[in-house]
């Protein structure tokens, strides 16, 4: 499936969640089983044979892509969630949001030092969530191979916050 075909499956919603924002809605892609499978295959392909041991994905849309990618790569899956959602001892990372701050957490025993990790999310925008997730993985000793996402909003310059972590984005929007 060509990139233009994937873009045709993404619904763009103006003024959501607030005025002036263009929201890139992935649910329309998810409705089409063949397109969803093709997107997963395209997102996974660059990492086949690269020794990925853990796929770390961010709540909640990152789980949609991260879990099947982990299975396709023969890797374990690690959820990164909001505080209070994971039952065992956690490491937490605070990060800046457009208005305020957020906190992400990961189980302290989710990654063993030196494990090769792929971070997955649906969207890379300003990079705050991805940078916080990368920090958590690094604090646990994980070797971050790359960040994989369905969509990158390049005009928001999220790559700049990721300190050189390689990024694989299936779709890029420049404005």
Secondary structure, DSSP 8 states (H G I E B T S, - for coil): --HHHHHHTSEEEET-SSTT-EEEETHHHHT-HHHHHHHHHHHHHTTTTS---EEEEETTHHHHHHHHHHHHHT-EEEEEB-TT-SSS-EEEEEEEETTEEEEEEEETTSS-TT-EEEEEEEEESSSHHHHHHHHHHHHTT-EEEEEEEEEEEGGG-GGGGGTT--EEEEEEE--
